[in-house]
Amino acid sequence: MKKFGILLGVMIIVATFNMVLAQDTVLFEGYLNKGDAILVGPLIITLNDVQKDYLTNQYKAMFVIMKDGKIINANYTVIYVPNPSKIQSLLEDPQFLRAMAETLGYNATNPLSYAQFLAWLATASQEEIADAVFKTINEHPELGINKEDILMPMRVPQFTYIGENEIIELNVDGQKVTITALEIYPNGARISISGPYEWKASLIPALITTSIEAPKSVNPGQEFTVKVHLKNEGALKAKYITVMVSPVMLNVGSGENQSSTGQALAQALSQSGVVQSALMPVNTSIKYIEFLDGKESATLEFKFKANENAQPGVYPLYVTVIYFFGVGQNIQQMQSFNFVGITVARDSDASFVIESIEKPKIVHPGEDFEVRIKLRNVGGDTAKDFLATIEPKGSLNIEEQRIQNAQLPQSNLPMEAKTPILVANRTDQYYRAIVEPNEEVELTFRLHVSEDTETGSYPVTLKLTYYSGDSKDSKSQSFEFSVQVLRKREAFIEIESIDMEPKKVDPGDEFTLTIKLRNVGEENARAFVLKIIPTRVPVQGEIKKVDLSSLQNLPIQGSQAISENLQEALNQILKELAKRNVDAFLPIGEDNVKYVPEIAPNQEVTLTFHLKANDRLENGIYPLRIGVEYLSSPDDSKISDERLIGISVLGKEQLIISKVSTSPSRVYPGMHNIEVSLSVENIGSGEAKYVLLIPKPQSPFELSDTSEQIINLGTLRQGDSANAVFRINVNEDARGGSYKLPIEIQYKDALGNSQKIMLNVPIIIHEKPKLVVENVRFDKTPMQGEEIKVYITVKNVGGEKASSVMIEGIVKSSQPFTLTKRTDYIGNLKPGQSGEGVVELSIDKDAVPKTYVIQIRMRAVGDKESGDDNVYVFEDSIKIPVEENTKQAHTLKYAGMGVGFLVVLAILATYMKRRR
């Protein structure tokens, strides 16, 4: 009974030990870099982020744990976002659209203003439209719409960061799993994972992630490029990669259902069911890559076209990736999915521009002449019920003119004498039912010049009215041109061109004004005088602000508010009183008058003035009045005229780069996705429009795959600045030092001319340690069945001290070795310094004699004194030449002979015994 009790106690202890072992088996203990993932049983554990907690001055890590494609360690919160279908239904409601136009400041009853609103709506971003919708609901309660009616709930995951020695504990299908952060570094962590003993842990074999680069908005009929960026985040090679881009979600099926995969390929190839889709492939929607190694990236481009008949809206493009990993019977199929939304929007409603106007340069009183006008519909929609009307200033149809003249008393001036230009056609209108986008329309009108019209320039207006597309509100446009009337046998001086040098003028700058004149009349112009008439403009004078802060101490209620309001009012009055009228432009070193004795018909004369812009002017366009006087043959009649021209004082732009920073702040060779932040500032006095920033990195830098290629900075006025962010990679073999990263900046200046400049961004690359295996030696010759010590000399060939250097031996399961001592600590290695570590190997007695290659992993921490506390991991390989153990072979040989001899003796003894 006593023995039975002891035995029972032993069984209980063993069972308890097995239970503890089953619950608390360490499945993995090692290092993960930020972004790395590991497979543990059915879980995918990813070190997603590392941040510094400045309150405790410690780093904390965030892990994302997934099972069956679902996140299991997140706390979900619900937020409410706009429901796209309900937003779309509101935008299809004419009543809501009119209310929305009024909310945004457009006049819904004015066709032109409403058309501008619709043009904005076609190009606005989804966020801008959503903001406008909610603003409309708030300001128009009579619509009877609540915010809750157009919102839908969305679950958003939230994660908890853990510090060193903190634990994440999960219950997975009734089994306990714990993740402990042993050490946390800025770019990685050493963790320990415990769970059921039957689970296995391994780095993800192959995992392809995708990112999609596509234009946010396209027009119907436009071709565009979709770039699919692939990256194998796993450790093993992904093979036979098929990438399919389709406007419909493809039914791929599971890895075991190969027929479903074939159907998906067939569907993508034929684009079955999407012939009338808004987005259609131009060439092919399927591309193939033979393989991607671990951590390797690739980019594929697909051409698509937006259907000409596509309605405005957001249409998805789905990216399906099918790939395999493993070999032989262990090959497995994997899939990944992604999608991007493409907005199809029309550029604008129907809109017309004048292509050309053909008319006589000079017409004479009493003459008929024709005006031919070519218009083009440059909008994105059809113009319906197109009506063009020509309206000379104060004109009437000739027949209507005669009727009205007949009704006037003889003493009154005839109406005909009051109207310089008349419409000679029976109608002053042109009608057309439909004008398609990009279609040209040619109009011809016949006009008449009244007999008593004086010499001069007379305006003529062309008015257009039409309906754009299916809109029920008409649009209108007006164009104006002039007709030069010249009484016969008179001189007429016309200004042909005005040039400025330099083209850009700052306040206070001197410039040259060149005026080209031509006598387009039929007689000589004598005693010609051209003078610059002084033009005075208001400018802000200097003021000294009033300070009434002492009134706040008065013993009356509200003294502070009284003093502030009074001070603001007085300063405003002083500002207005300080305005002064000054001459905008003054001649420099010469008179403001130029004389020409005589200008013959068709003769050209060039006059030059040297002027200075007043240094108190602000940027803008200022008037310059020009007076013209001359005598016209044959009767020496005096002709005086005054012309007005605009002089642009717009300043000169000067763009510089400032506030450069990188994230992380210290840049090392081999780093990827370094975020470069900078500001582009305009320190000049001019304006730079449509500013584009294009990074042009050169070795040792290159643009990251995830970086913006072109960054739009908008318009930069004087003193404005704009921020830009892009990402770069640094070559592994880059040397430490200061580098300049070229940046190209394109923009249009104040005159509308395209400009391009190159600026440099300073980037400092810091040195980092780099460990290599310098030498290998053995304590004895590696032989079958022996245990050996492998002494490994490691050298720091980098430019920074390597702290806490450790080496670790790695052997494959197929190699005939057992690591009896896997790791060794070497210590600190300065640049160029070497150190030695040792690992111990046990060689199998049946190992095949040959040279084997095993991996050596070297791990070090940067020089913390220099601010580098990153963990660096390097790998190298060494050779182990295993020789045959002849001593062991001879021993086995003699033992075999002895055994054989004993077997023979036994056989002989048995034979002799039987004979007896």
Order of alpha helices (4+ residues) and beta strands (2+ residues): alpha-beta-beta-beta-beta-beta-beta-alpha-alpha-alpha-alpha-beta-beta-beta-beta-beta-beta-beta-beta-beta-alpha-beta-beta-beta-beta-beta-beta-beta-beta-alpha-alpha-beta-beta-beta-beta-beta-beta-beta-beta-beta-alpha-beta-beta-beta-beta-beta-beta-beta-beta-beta-beta-beta-beta-beta-beta-beta-beta-beta-beta-beta-beta-beta-beta-alpha
